[in-house]
Amino acid sequence: MIMNEARAHNRLNVALGGALVLVNKGFVQSLCLWFDDSRSSAELAYSDNLAATRRLMQLIRAMQRLGVRLDPDGADQNADRSDAELQSTELAIWSSDLQVVVRTLDALRGAQAELESAGVEGGAVDAIVCLAEECEAFAAALRSRAENSLAHESGASAHRVSDAEGTNLEGFLKGLADTDSTLLNGRLESERAPDDPLFPVLNTVLGNHFLAIEQFFLSGFLLESEGQTALAEVRIRHSLAEMSAAYRVAQRILVLGAKPASVFSPDLHVPHRIDVGSSATHALSGDLILTERLEGALEHACAAPAVAADRRSVELLSVAIGLETEMSDWLSTQKLALSQSAQPAPASGAFDHMLERWSVE
């Protein structure tokens, strides 16, 4: 039984890795479709992305109830997940997403079988079963799109489950202060050569932001489970700030005539290995290490000649550096307070509101 549960835990972390990939790639791919004037397909991809975000949180919660450590990258010898499998055209997006969903579904079904063999029952197992069923339906929809090019079906990929899934991409983009009007209108600011040295730098920064989004988000859930909800709320906000930074980078790449891609400058790349651990102290320490690495990589990127020659790229990277500097100081302070057994600060209720908004129990 112990071996069954251990295998189930490993498979759930494989599913977690797939869920994280879908969330990061989904939003950027919807931007690519929007920019190329495939508006109905962009809305469909965005709807997929919202549903993937909810499923991610539901999976995290189920894993926590089962006592599974949040460790999607596993052992050090496991493959680096830096390749977000980004695509930019309809058929390629549906086909690529299908591959990720199938991997995730196989892991969920495998975990379900192992848990049942171990005699594990309860709400967490039921949640795994529901997630697998939803992934199966999503895989069927993606397969239909990929095989029949049915990209212009209804604007929603699935029945709306949570309040957070009621938004659309157009409204979301128009409501963001960081949205460039050239992106909204599908116009180029300038068209650079595909091999322009600026693009590998920006794509590396984008990939680093993906790692930060994932780790800080998982850290938030770990901290909340450890009774440090106020700290968890700040980690979730940091993850959301990394999402905004990633959005600004992807937008910059698009308006300069390229597509976001998993193309990296080795000297700027932060290896994609999530380190959350199983305690509040470990989570804060891991986040501090990653934040300092991100800050160093961003400073290095900002000094690159290709970036230095593009004022807007310098501006967006400078904003990101400011974020990491601020959060590095905060993490150092909180890590020290935790080591001195300081009383947890009162939570604002933002974490619970997030779960409620996304219908996550």
Backbone hydrogen bonds, N-H to C=O, Kabsch-Sander energy under -0.5 kcal/mol:
donor,donor_aa,acceptor,acceptor_aa,energy
5,E,1,M,-2.4
6,A,2,I,-2.3
7,R,3,M,-2.4
8,A,4,N,-2.3
9,H,5,E,-2.5
10,N,6,A,-2.1
11,R,7,R,-2.3
12,L,8,A,-2.4
13,N,9,H,-1.7
14,V,10,N,-1.6
15,A,11,R,-2.3
16,L,12,L,-2.2
17,G,13,N,-2.2
18,G,14,V,-2.0
19,A,15,A,-2.4
20,L,16,L,-2.3
21,V,17,G,-2.0
22,L,18,G,-2.2
23,V,19,A,-1.7
24,N,20,L,-2.1
25,K,21,V,-2.7
26,G,22,L,-1.9
27,F,23,V,-1.3
28,V,24,N,-1.2
29,Q,25,K,-2.6
30,S,26,G,-1.9
31,L,27,F,-1.7
32,C,28,V,-2.0
33,L,29,Q,-2.2
34,W,30,S,-2.2
35,F,31,L,-2.8
36,D,32,C,-1.7
37,D,34,W,-1.8
38,S,33,L,-2.9
39,R,37,D,-1.0
42,A,38,S,-2.4
43,E,39,R,-2.4
44,L,40,S,-1.9
45,A,41,S,-2.6
46,Y,42,A,-2.3
47,S,43,E,-2.4
48,D,44,L,-2.3
49,N,45,A,-2.0
50,L,46,Y,-2.2
51,A,47,S,-2.2
52,A,48,D,-2.4
53,T,49,N,-2.0
54,R,50,L,-2.0
55,R,51,A,-2.5
56,L,52,A,-2.2
57,M,53,T,-1.9
58,Q,54,R,-2.4
59,L,55,R,-2.5
60,I,56,L,-2.5
61,R,57,M,-2.3
62,A,58,Q,-2.2
63,M,59,L,-2.7
64,Q,60,I,-2.4
65,R,61,R,-2.2
66,L,62,A,-1.4
67,G,64,Q,-1.2
68,V,63,M,-3.0
71,D,69,R,-1.2
74,G,71,D,-1.0
78,N,75,A,-1.9
81,R,272,H,-1.1
83,D,80,D,-0.5
84,A,82,S,-1.1
93,I,89,T,-2.8
94,W,90,E,-2.7
95,S,91,L,-2.4
96,S,92,A,-2.5
97,D,93,I,-2.9
98,L,94,W,-2.0
99,Q,95,S,-1.7
100,V,96,S,-1.8
101,V,97,D,-2.8
102,V,98,L,-2.7
103,R,99,Q,-2.0
104,T,100,V,-2.4
105,L,101,V,-3.0
106,D,102,V,-2.7
107,A,103,R,-1.9
108,L,104,T,-2.3
109,R,105,L,-2.9
110,G,106,D,-2.4
111,A,107,A,-2.4
112,Q,108,L,-2.6
113,A,109,R,-2.3
114,E,110,G,-2.2
115,L,111,A,-2.6
116,E,112,Q,-2.4
117,S,113,A,-2.2
118,A,114,E,-1.6
119,G,116,E,-1.1
120,V,115,L,-2.6
126,D,122,G,-2.1
127,A,123,G,-2.2
128,I,124,A,-1.8
129,V,125,V,-2.2
130,C,126,D,-2.3
131,L,127,A,-2.5
132,A,128,I,-2.4
133,E,129,V,-2.2
134,E,130,C,-2.3
135,C,131,L,-2.6
136,E,132,A,-2.3
137,A,133,E,-2.0
138,F,134,E,-2.3
139,A,135,C,-2.8
140,A,136,E,-1.9
141,A,137,A,-2.0
142,L,138,F,-2.6
143,R,139,A,-2.6
144,S,140,A,-2.1
145,R,141,A,-2.2
146,A,142,L,-2.9
147,E,143,R,-2.4
148,N,144,S,-2.5
149,S,145,R,-1.8
150,L,144,S,-0.5
151,A,149,S,-2.0
153,E,150,L,-0.6
163,D,357,R,-0.6
164,A,357,R,-1.9
165,E,162,S,-1.1
166,G,163,D,-1.7
167,T,164,A,-0.7
172,F,168,N,-2.2
173,L,169,L,-2.9
174,K,170,E,-2.3
175,G,171,G,-1.4
176,L,172,F,-0.5
176,L,173,L,-1.1
179,T,176,L,-1.2
183,L,180,D,-0.8
184,L,180,D,-1.8
185,N,181,S,-2.0
186,G,183,L,-1.4
187,R,182,T,-3.1
189,E,255,V,-2.7
190,S,255,V,-1.4
192,R,190,S,-0.7
192,R,256,L,-2.3
196,D,193,A,-2.2
199,F,196,D,-1.5
201,V,197,P,-0.9
202,L,198,L,-2.4
203,N,199,F,-2.8
204,T,200,P,-1.9
205,V,201,V,-2.2
206,L,202,L,-2.4
207,G,203,N,-2.3
208,N,204,T,-2.3
209,H,205,V,-2.2
210,F,206,L,-1.9
211,L,207,G,-1.7
212,A,208,N,-2.1
213,I,209,H,-2.9
214,E,210,F,-2.1
215,Q,211,L,-2.8
216,F,212,A,-2.4
217,F,213,I,-1.6
218,L,214,E,-2.4
219,S,215,Q,-2.6
220,G,216,F,-1.7
221,F,217,F,-1.5
222,L,218,L,-2.3
223,L,219,S,-3.0
224,E,220,G,-2.2
225,S,221,F,-1.9
226,E,222,L,-1.1
227,G,224,E,-1.5
228,Q,223,L,-2.7
229,T,227,G,-0.6
230,A,345,A,-0.5
232,A,228,Q,-2.3
233,E,229,T,-2.3
234,V,230,A,-1.3
235,R,231,L,-2.1
236,I,232,A,-2.4
237,R,233,E,-2.0
238,H,234,V,-2.3
239,S,235,R,-2.2
240,L,236,I,-2.4
241,A,237,R,-2.2
242,E,238,H,-2.0
243,M,239,S,-1.7
244,S,240,L,-2.0
245,A,241,A,-2.1
246,A,242,E,-2.6
247,Y,243,M,-2.5
248,R,244,S,-2.2
249,V,245,A,-1.9
250,A,246,A,-2.8
251,Q,247,Y,-2.5
252,R,248,R,-1.9
253,I,249,V,-2.2
254,L,250,A,-2.1
255,V,251,Q,-2.4
256,L,252,R,-0.9
257,G,254,L,-1.9
258,A,253,I,-2.1
263,V,261,A,-2.0
265,S,200,P,-0.5
268,L,265,S,-2.3
269,H,265,S,-1.2
273,R,271,P,-1.8
283,A,279,S,-2.4
284,L,280,A,-2.3
285,S,281,T,-2.3
286,G,282,H,-3.1
287,D,283,A,-2.2
288,L,284,L,-2.3
289,I,285,S,-2.3
290,L,286,G,-2.2
291,T,287,D,-2.7
292,E,288,L,-2.3
293,R,289,I,-2.0
294,L,290,L,-2.8
295,E,291,T,-2.4
296,G,292,E,-2.2
297,A,293,R,-2.5
298,L,294,L,-2.6
299,E,295,E,-2.3
300,H,296,G,-2.2
301,A,297,A,-2.5
302,C,298,L,-2.7
303,A,299,E,-1.3
304,A,300,H,-0.6
304,A,301,A,-1.2
307,V,304,A,-0.8
308,A,304,A,-2.9
309,A,305,P,-1.4
310,D,307,V,-2.4
311,R,309,A,-0.6
314,V,310,D,-2.1
315,E,311,R,-2.2
316,L,312,R,-2.3
317,L,313,S,-2.2
318,S,314,V,-2.3
319,V,315,E,-2.0
320,A,316,L,-1.6
321,I,317,L,-2.4
322,G,318,S,-2.2
323,L,319,V,-1.8
324,E,320,A,-2.3
325,T,321,I,-2.5
326,E,322,G,-2.3
327,M,323,L,-2.6
328,S,324,E,-2.4
329,D,325,T,-1.8
330,W,326,E,-2.0
331,L,327,M,-2.8
332,S,328,S,-2.1
333,T,329,D,-2.1
334,Q,330,W,-2.6
335,K,331,L,-2.6
336,L,332,S,-1.9
337,A,333,T,-2.3
338,L,334,Q,-2.4
339,S,335,K,-1.9
340,Q,336,L,-1.2
341,S,338,L,-1.7
342,A,337,A,-2.3
353,H,349,G,-2.2
354,M,350,A,-2.2
355,L,351,F,-2.1
356,E,352,D,-2.4
357,R,353,H,-2.7
358,W,354,M,-1.8
359,S,356,E,-1.3
360,V,355,L,-3.1
361,E,359,S,-0.5
